[in-house]
């Protein structure tokens, strides 16, 4: 309590192996977020956890306890087959947890379009964001550069890119702006929607009328709350003589 004269709550958190807490944060309603490391294959996890089973050797754990310490809101492993441990955790106003620590080798879980998807050396820092609520629509665009190569003047070439919804709510593509000749958007024309877990192939074509390189940056606009705009580069080269 506030005077240090009584326990409001106190609980164990662990499995049958070695477990170590390294960081704790508290949100505005009093839920506690804890991270550290464990080699327990039976560390307590919750249904629907991001990683409900032990990855190997020594894993990060991320656990959220309710305000009374009587139940887990969520608990998950986070790690690959080697040594990983969480060292610090923070929480934002909407309940997202931000965890950092270090790991060994290359199979630590990363996300599509991560800033650094592969390790730089044997020991690496990791930063992970974890949510316990609905993700909402979440856009993923691949590739981010569409290269048409060399095309004869007056001819055309079709290429495509893919928009994937890796969230859990319908993704609305409200616009694709900046597409001007010699590049043209074929189909589908916005607005259109992409269901959770699905993807849409977007077709474009390149029809050069002058020799030389052409390059454009287009913008894909959506209802993704974290990334409402995604930039994509179109490039190609006109060659030969127009007949």
C-alpha positions as CSV (number, residue, x, y, z in Angstrom):
1,X,0.0,0.0,0.0
2,X,1.0,3.7,-0.1
3,X,2.5,3.5,3.4
4,X,4.4,0.2,3.0
5,X,2.5,-1.4,5.9
6,X,0.6,-4.0,3.9
7,X,0.7,-6.0,0.6
8,X,-2.0,-5.0,-1.9
9,X,-1.0,-8.1,-3.7
10,X,2.0,-10.4,-4.1
11,X,2.3,-13.3,-6.5
12,X,4.7,-15.8,-8.0
13,X,5.0,-15.8,-11.8
14,X,6.9,-18.7,-13.4
15,X,7.2,-22.3,-14.4
16,X,9.4,-25.2,-13.3
17,X,12.6,-23.8,-14.6
18,X,14.5,-20.5,-14.0
19,X,12.5,-17.3,-14.5
20,X,13.8,-13.8,-14.0
21,X,11.8,-10.5,-14.0
22,X,13.7,-7.6,-15.4
23,X,11.2,-4.8,-16.2
24,X,7.8,-3.7,-15.1
25,X,5.4,-0.9,-16.1
26,X,1.9,0.1,-15.0
27,X,-0.9,1.5,-17.1
28,X,-3.5,4.2,-16.0
29,X,-5.9,1.6,-14.5
30,X,-3.3,-0.3,-12.5
31,X,-2.6,-3.3,-14.8
32,X,1.0,-4.4,-14.4
33,X,3.2,-5.3,-17.5
34,X,6.2,-7.5,-16.7
35,X,9.1,-8.7,-18.9
36,X,12.2,-10.8,-18.3
37,X,13.5,-14.2,-19.3
38,X,12.7,-17.8,-18.7
39,X,13.9,-21.3,-19.6
40,X,10.7,-22.9,-18.3
41,X,8.8,-24.8,-20.9
42,X,5.7,-24.5,-18.8
43,X,5.8,-20.7,-18.1
44,X,2.2,-19.6,-17.8
45,X,0.7,-18.3,-21.1
46,X,-2.8,-17.4,-22.1
47,X,-5.1,-18.6,-24.8
48,X,-4.5,-16.6,-28.0
49,X,-1.0,-15.6,-27.0
50,X,1.3,-14.5,-29.7
51,X,3.7,-17.3,-28.8
52,X,2.1,-19.8,-26.4
53,X,5.0,-22.3,-26.5
54,X,8.7,-22.2,-25.5
55,X,11.0,-21.3,-28.4
56,X,14.1,-22.9,-27.0
57,X,17.0,-22.4,-24.6
58,X,16.0,-19.1,-23.0
59,X,13.1,-16.9,-24.0
60,X,11.6,-13.5,-23.3
61,X,8.3,-13.5,-21.5
62,X,5.8,-10.6,-21.6
63,X,2.9,-10.8,-19.1
64,X,0.1,-8.4,-18.2
65,X,-1.6,-8.9,-14.8
66,X,-4.9,-7.4,-13.8
67,X,-5.3,-4.7,-11.3
68,X,-5.6,-7.0,-8.3
69,X,-2.8,-9.4,-9.4
70,X,-5.3,-12.3,-9.3
71,X,-5.3,-13.1,-13.1
72,X,-3.3,-12.9,-16.2
73,X,-4.8,-10.6,-18.9
74,X,-2.2,-12.1,-21.3
75,X,1.1,-13.8,-21.1
76,X,3.3,-14.9,-24.0
77,X,6.8,-16.2,-24.8
78,X,8.8,-14.1,-27.3
79,X,11.8,-15.8,-28.7
80,X,13.6,-18.2,-31.1
81,X,15.8,-21.2,-30.5
82,X,18.7,-19.4,-28.6
83,X,19.1,-17.0,-25.8
84,X,16.8,-14.0,-25.5
85,X,15.8,-11.9,-22.5
86,X,13.6,-8.8,-22.0
87,X,15.2,-6.0,-20.0
88,X,12.7,-3.2,-20.0
89,X,9.1,-2.5,-20.8
90,X,6.9,0.6,-21.2
91,X,3.2,1.0,-21.9
92,X,1.3,3.7,-23.8
93,X,-2.1,5.2,-23.2
94,X,-4.0,2.6,-25.2
95,X,-2.3,-0.4,-23.6
96,X,0.3,-1.3,-26.1
97,X,3.5,-2.7,-24.5
98,X,6.9,-1.8,-25.8
99,X,9.7,-4.3,-24.8
100,X,13.4,-4.2,-25.3
101,X,16.3,-6.6,-24.5
102,X,18.8,-8.6,-26.4
103,X,19.0,-11.9,-28.3
104,X,21.4,-14.3,-30.0
105,X,21.3,-15.4,-33.6
106,X,18.8,-15.1,-36.4
107,X,15.4,-16.7,-35.6
108,X,13.9,-14.1,-33.2
109,X,10.4,-13.2,-34.5
110,X,10.3,-10.1,-36.6
111,X,7.5,-8.4,-38.5
112,X,7.0,-7.6,-42.2
113,X,8.7,-4.4,-43.3
114,X,10.7,-4.3,-40.0
115,X,13.4,-1.7,-39.8
116,X,16.0,-4.4,-39.5
117,X,14.6,-7.9,-40.1
118,X,18.0,-9.7,-39.9
119,X,20.6,-9.6,-37.1
120,X,23.7,-7.5,-37.5
121,X,25.9,-9.9,-35.4
122,X,25.8,-12.6,-32.7
123,X,24.2,-10.4,-30.0
124,X,21.5,-7.9,-31.0
125,X,19.0,-5.5,-29.4
126,X,15.4,-6.2,-30.1
127,X,12.4,-3.8,-29.8
128,X,8.9,-5.3,-29.9
129,X,5.4,-3.8,-29.6
130,X,2.6,-6.0,-28.2
131,X,-1.1,-5.3,-28.1
132,X,-3.8,-7.1,-26.1
133,X,-6.7,-5.7,-28.1
134,X,-7.9,-5.7,-31.7
135,X,-5.2,-4.7,-34.1
136,X,-7.6,-3.1,-36.6
137,X,-6.8,-2.9,-40.3
138,X,-3.1,-3.2,-41.0
139,X,-1.7,-2.6,-44.5
140,X,1.3,-4.4,-46.0
141,X,2.5,-3.5,-49.5
142,X,5.0,-5.5,-51.5
143,X,7.1,-4.8,-53.4
144,X,7.7,-1.1,-52.6
145,X,9.5,-0.6,-55.9
146,X,7.9,-1.7,-59.2
147,X,10.5,-1.8,-61.9
148,X,9.1,-2.2,-65.5
149,X,12.6,-2.4,-67.0
150,X,13.2,-1.2,-70.6
151,X,10.1,-0.9,-72.9
152,X,10.1,0.1,-76.5
153,X,8.4,3.4,-77.3
154,X,4.7,3.0,-78.1
155,X,4.6,-0.5,-76.4
156,X,3.5,-1.3,-72.9
157,X,4.3,-3.6,-70.1
158,X,2.1,-4.7,-67.2
159,X,3.4,-5.1,-63.6
160,X,1.7,-5.5,-60.3
161,X,2.1,-5.0,-56.6
162,X,0.1,-6.6,-53.7
163,X,-1.8,-5.0,-50.8
164,X,-2.2,-7.4,-47.9
165,X,-4.3,-6.9,-44.8
166,X,-2.3,-8.4,-41.8
167,X,-4.8,-6.9,-39.3
168,X,-8.1,-8.1,-37.9
169,X,-10.5,-5.6,-39.4
170,X,-11.5,-4.7,-43.0
171,X,-8.9,-2.6,-44.8
172,X,-10.3,0.2,-47.0
173,X,-8.1,1.4,-49.8
174,X,-9.5,4.9,-50.3
175,X,-7.1,6.2,-52.9
176,X,-4.0,5.6,-55.0
177,X,-2.6,9.0,-55.9
178,X,0.2,10.2,-58.1
179,X,-0.1,7.8,-61.0
180,X,0.4,9.8,-64.2
181,X,1.6,8.9,-67.7
182,X,3.6,7.1,-68.8
183,X,2.4,4.9,-65.8
184,X,-1.3,4.0,-65.5
185,X,-3.4,2.3,-62.9
186,X,-5.4,-0.6,-64.4
187,X,-7.3,-2.4,-61.7
188,X,-8.8,-2.5,-59.2
189,X,-9.6,1.2,-59.0
190,X,-10.1,2.6,-55.5
191,X,-12.1,2.6,-53.4
192,X,-11.9,-1.1,-52.6
193,X,-11.6,-3.3,-49.5
194,X,-9.3,-6.1,-48.4
195,X,-10.5,-8.6,-45.8
196,X,-8.4,-9.6,-42.8
197,X,-5.7,-12.1,-43.9
198,X,-6.4,-11.5,-47.6
199,X,-4.5,-9.6,-50.3
200,X,-5.4,-7.7,-53.5
201,X,-3.2,-7.6,-56.6
202,X,-3.1,-4.1,-58.2
203,X,-2.2,-3.9,-61.9
204,X,-0.3,-1.1,-63.5
205,X,1.1,-0.6,-66.9
206,X,4.0,1.5,-68.3
207,X,3.7,2.9,-71.9
208,X,6.7,5.2,-72.6
209,X,6.4,7.9,-75.3
210,X,9.9,9.3,-74.9
211,X,13.3,7.7,-74.5
212,X,15.0,7.6,-71.1
213,X,14.2,6.8,-67.5
214,X,10.9,7.5,-65.9
215,X,10.3,7.4,-62.1
216,X,7.3,8.2,-60.0
217,X,6.3,8.0,-56.3
218,X,2.7,7.1,-55.8
219,X,0.8,7.1,-52.5
220,X,-1.6,4.3,-51.3
221,X,-4.2,5.7,-48.9
222,X,-6.1,3.5,-46.5
223,X,-7.9,3.4,-43.1
224,X,-4.9,1.8,-41.4
225,X,-4.7,4.0,-38.2
226,X,-0.9,3.6,-37.8
227,X,0.0,3.9,-41.5
228,X,-2.6,5.7,-43.4
229,X,-0.3,6.4,-46.4
230,X,2.3,4.1,-48.0
231,X,4.7,5.3,-50.7
232,X,5.6,3.1,-53.6
233,X,8.1,3.8,-56.4
234,X,7.4,3.1,-60.1
235,X,10.3,3.1,-62.5
236,X,11.0,2.2,-66.1
237,X,12.9,3.2,-69.2
238,X,11.7,4.1,-72.7
239,X,14.0,2.8,-75.5
240,X,14.2,2.9,-79.3
241,X,12.3,5.0,-81.8
242,X,8.6,5.6,-81.9
243,X,7.0,4.3,-85.1
